[in-house]
Amino acid sequence: MVYLRIAAFPRSGSDESTRFGSAIVNAWIKRKDIDEAISVARRMIAERGWYSEEVEDARFASREEFPEKSRDYFDQAEVDSEVLVFYTAPRDEAEGK
């Protein structure tokens, strides 16, 4: 299993861009190649109206290293092959973003 942590921003004009300024996306991608997992995660993020920027973490991971809630995501990725979790930050109205 590959675990990724990716910074993302809503695409201009999307519904998300009126509500959110940014997000950190945690991803569990069932692949044997980290670069392939990054590509899959970026595609999935884009399909949801976001663009991905910096990959803050990309590594092979085991279930035991995650806290209980994150283990649920790991387990779901074992079934579905990919799980993304968006941790969003509100839009900063003062900056017009």
VEXMAR-340707 format. One record per residue: residue in one letter; residue number from 1; x, y, z of N, C-alpha, C in turn; chain. Coordinates in Angstrom, 2 decimals. Example, Ala and Ser with C-alpha at 12.3 -4.5 7.8 and 13.67 -1.06 7.14 Angstrom:
<pts>
<'a'; 1; <13.19; -5.69; 7.80>; <12.30; -4.50; 7.80>; <13.20; -3.30; 7.80>; 'A'>
<'s'; 2; <12.85; -2.25; 7.08>; <13.67; -1.06; 7.14>; <12.90; 0.03; 7.87>; 'A'>
</pts>
This chain:
<pts>
<'m'; 1; <0.85; -1.17; 0.00>; <0.00; 0.00; 0.00>; <0.90; 1.24; 0.00>; 'A'>
<'v'; 2; <0.53; 2.21; -0.82>; <1.25; 3.48; -0.85>; <0.41; 4.52; -0.14>; 'A'>
<'y'; 3; <1.03; 5.23; 0.78>; <0.38; 6.34; 1.48>; <0.94; 7.65; 0.92>; 'A'>
<'l'; 4; <0.03; 8.57; 0.61>; <0.40; 9.87; 0.07>; <-0.27; 10.98; 0.86>; 'A'>
<'r'; 5; <0.41; 12.09; 0.92>; <-0.15; 13.32; 1.50>; <0.16; 14.41; 0.47>; 'A'>
<'i'; 6; <-0.92; 15.00; -0.10>; <-0.78; 15.92; -1.23>; <-1.53; 17.22; -0.94>; 'A'>
<'a'; 7; <-0.87; 18.34; -1.19>; <-1.54; 19.65; -1.09>; <-2.37; 19.84; -2.35>; 'A'>
<'a'; 8; <-3.60; 20.36; -2.18>; <-4.50; 20.55; -3.32>; <-5.26; 21.86; -3.18>; 'A'>
<'f'; 9; <-5.70; 22.38; -4.32>; <-6.46; 23.63; -4.37>; <-7.63; 23.45; -5.32>; 'A'>
<'p'; 10; <-8.79; 24.05; -5.00>; <-9.93; 23.90; -5.89>; <-9.71; 24.64; -7.21>; 'A'>
<'r'; 11; <-10.19; 24.05; -8.28>; <-10.10; 24.69; -9.59>; <-10.98; 25.92; -9.60>; 'A'>
<'s'; 12; <-10.49; 26.98; -10.20>; <-11.22; 28.23; -10.32>; <-12.56; 27.98; -10.99>; 'A'>
<'g'; 13; <-13.62; 28.54; -10.42>; <-14.95; 28.39; -10.98>; <-15.69; 27.15; -10.52>; 'A'>
<'s'; 14; <-15.03; 26.25; -9.80>; <-15.71; 25.05; -9.31>; <-16.52; 25.40; -8.06>; 'A'>
<'d'; 15; <-17.49; 24.55; -7.74>; <-18.28; 24.74; -6.53>; <-17.37; 24.81; -5.30>; 'A'>
<'e'; 16; <-16.34; 23.98; -5.29>; <-15.42; 23.95; -4.15>; <-14.67; 25.27; -3.98>; 'A'>
<'s'; 17; <-14.41; 25.97; -5.09>; <-13.63; 27.21; -5.00>; <-14.39; 28.31; -4.28>; 'A'>
<'t'; 18; <-15.70; 28.21; -4.20>; <-16.47; 29.21; -3.45>; <-16.49; 28.90; -1.96>; 'A'>
<'r'; 19; <-16.16; 27.68; -1.59>; <-16.22; 27.26; -0.20>; <-14.86; 27.03; 0.44>; 'A'>
<'f'; 20; <-13.90; 26.54; -0.36>; <-12.63; 26.11; 0.20>; <-11.46; 26.84; -0.45>; 'A'>
<'g'; 21; <-10.42; 27.06; 0.35>; <-9.21; 27.68; -0.17>; <-8.14; 26.67; -0.53>; 'A'>
<'s'; 22; <-8.12; 25.57; 0.21>; <-7.11; 24.54; -0.02>; <-7.52; 23.26; 0.69>; 'A'>
<'a'; 23; <-6.71; 22.24; 0.50>; <-6.94; 20.97; 1.19>; <-5.63; 20.21; 1.27>; 'A'>
<'i'; 24; <-5.55; 19.38; 2.26>; <-4.53; 18.34; 2.32>; <-5.28; 17.05; 2.03>; 'A'>
<'v'; 25; <-4.77; 16.30; 1.08>; <-5.41; 15.05; 0.70>; <-4.52; 13.90; 1.15>; 'A'>
<'n'; 26; <-5.08; 13.06; 2.00>; <-4.40; 11.83; 2.37>; <-4.94; 10.75; 1.45>; 'A'>
<'a'; 27; <-4.05; 9.95; 0.90>; <-4.47; 8.91; -0.04>; <-3.81; 7.60; 0.31>; 'A'>
<'w'; 28; <-4.60; 6.55; 0.20>; <-4.11; 5.19; 0.31>; <-4.37; 4.55; -1.04>; 'A'>
<'i'; 29; <-3.31; 4.22; -1.75>; <-3.42; 3.71; -3.11>; <-2.74; 2.34; -3.15>; 'A'>
<'k'; 30; <-3.49; 1.34; -3.54>; <-2.97; -0.03; -3.58>; <-2.22; -0.25; -4.89>; 'A'>
<'r'; 31; <-0.94; 0.03; -4.86>; <-0.06; -0.13; -6.02>; <1.32; -0.58; -5.51>; 'A'>
<'k'; 32; <2.10; -1.13; -6.40>; <3.46; -1.57; -6.05>; <4.51; -0.57; -6.46>; 'A'>
<'d'; 33; <4.07; 0.54; -7.09>; <4.98; 1.57; -7.58>; <4.52; 2.93; -7.07>; 'A'>
<'i'; 34; <5.40; 3.66; -6.40>; <5.03; 4.95; -5.82>; <4.66; 5.96; -6.89>; 'A'>
<'d'; 35; <5.42; 6.03; -7.98>; <5.10; 6.99; -9.05>; <3.72; 6.71; -9.65>; 'A'>
<'e'; 36; <3.40; 5.46; -9.83>; <2.07; 5.11; -10.35>; <0.99; 5.52; -9.36>; 'A'>
<'a'; 37; <1.22; 5.31; -8.08>; <0.25; 5.70; -7.05>; <0.04; 7.21; -7.05>; 'A'>
<'i'; 38; <1.11; 7.97; -7.20>; <0.99; 9.43; -7.26>; <0.15; 9.82; -8.47>; 'A'>
<'s'; 39; <0.39; 9.21; -9.60>; <-0.36; 9.50; -10.81>; <-1.85; 9.21; -10.63>; 'A'>
<'v'; 40; <-2.17; 8.08; -10.03>; <-3.56; 7.71; -9.76>; <-4.21; 8.73; -8.83>; 'A'>
<'a'; 41; <-3.53; 9.09; -7.76>; <-4.08; 10.05; -6.80>; <-4.30; 11.41; -7.45>; 'A'>
<'r'; 42; <-3.34; 11.88; -8.22>; <-3.50; 13.18; -8.90>; <-4.69; 13.16; -9.86>; 'A'>
<'r'; 43; <-4.87; 12.06; -10.58>; <-6.01; 11.94; -11.50>; <-7.32; 12.00; -10.72>; 'A'>
<'m'; 44; <-7.39; 11.28; -9.62>; <-8.61; 11.25; -8.81>; <-8.91; 12.62; -8.20>; 'A'>
<'i'; 45; <-7.88; 13.31; -7.76>; <-8.05; 14.66; -7.21>; <-8.59; 15.59; -8.29>; 'A'>
<'a'; 46; <-8.04; 15.50; -9.50>; <-8.49; 16.34; -10.62>; <-9.94; 16.03; -10.98>; 'A'>
<'e'; 47; <-10.32; 14.78; -10.94>; <-11.70; 14.39; -11.26>; <-12.70; 14.99; -10.28>; 'A'>
<'r'; 48; <-12.24; 15.38; -9.12>; <-13.12; 15.97; -8.10>; <-13.09; 17.49; -8.11>; 'A'>
<'g'; 49; <-12.46; 18.08; -9.13>; <-12.46; 19.54; -9.27>; <-11.33; 20.25; -8.56>; 'A'>
<'w'; 50; <-10.28; 19.54; -8.25>; <-9.13; 20.11; -7.56>; <-7.89; 19.92; -8.41>; 'A'>
<'y'; 51; <-6.88; 20.73; -8.15>; <-5.57; 20.46; -8.76>; <-4.59; 20.21; -7.63>; 'A'>
<'s'; 52; <-3.71; 19.28; -7.87>; <-2.75; 18.90; -6.84>; <-1.45; 19.64; -7.05>; 'A'>
<'e'; 53; <-0.81; 19.93; -5.94>; <0.49; 20.60; -6.00>; <1.53; 19.70; -5.36>; 'A'>
<'e'; 54; <2.08; 20.13; -4.28>; <3.20; 19.43; -3.66>; <2.78; 18.09; -3.06>; 'A'>
<'v'; 55; <3.56; 17.07; -3.36>; <3.42; 15.78; -2.70>; <4.28; 15.87; -1.44>; 'A'>
<'e'; 56; <3.62; 15.95; -0.31>; <4.33; 16.15; 0.95>; <4.87; 14.85; 1.54>; 'A'>
<'d'; 57; <4.24; 13.74; 1.19>; <4.69; 12.44; 1.68>; <4.28; 11.40; 0.65>; 'A'>
<'a'; 58; <5.15; 10.48; 0.38>; <4.88; 9.38; -0.55>; <5.74; 8.20; -0.12>; 'A'>
<'r'; 59; <5.09; 7.14; 0.37>; <5.86; 6.01; 0.89>; <5.01; 4.76; 0.95>; 'A'>
<'f'; 60; <5.69; 3.64; 1.00>; <4.99; 2.39; 1.27>; <4.65; 2.37; 2.76>; 'A'>
<'a'; 61; <3.47; 1.87; 3.07>; <3.00; 1.92; 4.45>; <2.33; 0.61; 4.84>; 'A'>
<'s'; 62; <2.35; 0.35; 6.12>; <1.66; -0.82; 6.66>; <0.49; -0.35; 7.53>; 'A'>
<'r'; 63; <-0.48; -1.17; 7.67>; <-1.69; -0.84; 8.44>; <-1.36; -0.44; 9.88>; 'A'>
<'e'; 64; <-0.42; -1.11; 10.48>; <-0.12; -0.93; 11.90>; <0.41; 0.46; 12.24>; 'A'>
<'e'; 65; <0.95; 1.17; 11.28>; <1.54; 2.48; 11.60>; <0.51; 3.60; 11.71>; 'A'>
<'f'; 66; <-0.76; 3.32; 11.39>; <-1.79; 4.35; 11.42>; <-2.65; 4.24; 12.67>; 'A'>
<'p'; 67; <-3.18; 5.39; 13.13>; <-4.14; 5.33; 14.23>; <-5.42; 4.64; 13.75>; 'A'>
<'e'; 68; <-6.27; 4.29; 14.68>; <-7.45; 3.47; 14.38>; <-8.30; 4.00; 13.23>; 'A'>
<'k'; 69; <-8.65; 5.29; 13.22>; <-9.49; 5.84; 12.16>; <-8.82; 5.69; 10.79>; 'A'>
<'s'; 70; <-7.54; 5.96; 10.73>; <-6.83; 5.84; 9.46>; <-6.72; 4.38; 9.01>; 'A'>
<'r'; 71; <-6.76; 3.47; 9.94>; <-6.74; 2.05; 9.58>; <-7.99; 1.69; 8.78>; 'A'>
<'d'; 72; <-9.11; 2.36; 9.09>; <-10.33; 2.14; 8.31>; <-10.11; 2.52; 6.85>; 'A'>
<'y'; 73; <-9.40; 3.62; 6.61>; <-9.10; 4.05; 5.24>; <-8.16; 3.05; 4.56>; 'A'>
<'f'; 74; <-7.18; 2.61; 5.30>; <-6.24; 1.60; 4.78>; <-7.02; 0.34; 4.38>; 'A'>
<'d'; 75; <-7.89; -0.13; 5.29>; <-8.68; -1.33; 5.02>; <-9.58; -1.15; 3.80>; 'A'>
<'q'; 76; <-10.19; 0.03; 3.67>; <-11.05; 0.29; 2.53>; <-10.25; 0.29; 1.23>; 'A'>
<'a'; 77; <-9.04; 0.81; 1.27>; <-8.18; 0.80; 0.08>; <-7.79; -0.63; -0.30>; 'A'>
<'e'; 78; <-7.69; -1.51; 0.67>; <-7.43; -2.92; 0.36>; <-8.57; -3.50; -0.48>; 'A'>
<'v'; 79; <-9.79; -3.02; -0.25>; <-10.97; -3.50; -0.97>; <-11.13; -2.76; -2.30>; 'A'>
<'d'; 80; <-11.07; -1.42; -2.26>; <-11.38; -0.58; -3.43>; <-10.15; -0.14; -4.24>; 'A'>
<'s'; 81; <-8.98; -0.40; -3.74>; <-7.69; -0.04; -4.36>; <-7.28; 1.42; -4.17>; 'A'>
<'e'; 82; <-8.23; 2.33; -3.97>; <-7.90; 3.74; -3.77>; <-8.87; 4.38; -2.78>; 'A'>
<'v'; 83; <-8.32; 5.16; -1.88>; <-9.13; 5.97; -0.95>; <-8.46; 7.33; -0.83>; 'A'>
<'l'; 84; <-9.27; 8.38; -1.00>; <-8.81; 9.75; -0.77>; <-9.61; 10.36; 0.37>; 'A'>
<'v'; 85; <-8.92; 11.11; 1.22>; <-9.58; 11.85; 2.30>; <-9.12; 13.29; 2.20>; 'A'>
<'f'; 86; <-10.08; 14.20; 1.97>; <-9.80; 15.63; 1.83>; <-9.98; 16.31; 3.19>; 'A'>
<'y'; 87; <-8.94; 16.98; 3.66>; <-9.02; 17.82; 4.86>; <-8.98; 19.26; 4.36>; 'A'>
<'t'; 88; <-10.14; 19.88; 4.28>; <-10.26; 21.19; 3.63>; <-10.06; 22.34; 4.60>; 'A'>
<'a'; 89; <-9.62; 23.46; 4.05>; <-9.49; 24.72; 4.78>; <-10.43; 25.72; 4.11>; 'A'>
<'p'; 90; <-11.09; 26.56; 4.91>; <-12.02; 27.52; 4.31>; <-11.31; 28.55; 3.45>; 'A'>
<'r'; 91; <-12.09; 29.12; 2.57>; <-11.60; 30.21; 1.72>; <-11.32; 31.41; 2.61>; 'A'>
<'d'; 92; <-10.25; 32.11; 2.32>; <-9.91; 33.32; 3.07>; <-10.58; 34.50; 2.41>; 'A'>
<'e'; 93; <-11.70; 34.93; 2.97>; <-12.49; 36.01; 2.37>; <-11.69; 37.32; 2.31>; 'A'>
<'a'; 94; <-10.83; 37.57; 3.27>; <-10.07; 38.81; 3.32>; <-9.14; 38.94; 2.10>; 'A'>
<'e'; 95; <-8.63; 37.82; 1.62>; <-7.72; 37.83; 0.48>; <-8.45; 37.60; -0.84>; 'A'>
<'g'; 96; <-9.76; 37.32; -0.75>; <-10.53; 37.06; -1.96>; <-10.19; 35.76; -2.64>; 'A'>
<'k'; 97; <-9.66; 34.82; -1.89>; <-9.29; 33.52; -2.45>; <-10.41; 32.52; -2.25>; 'A'>
</pts>
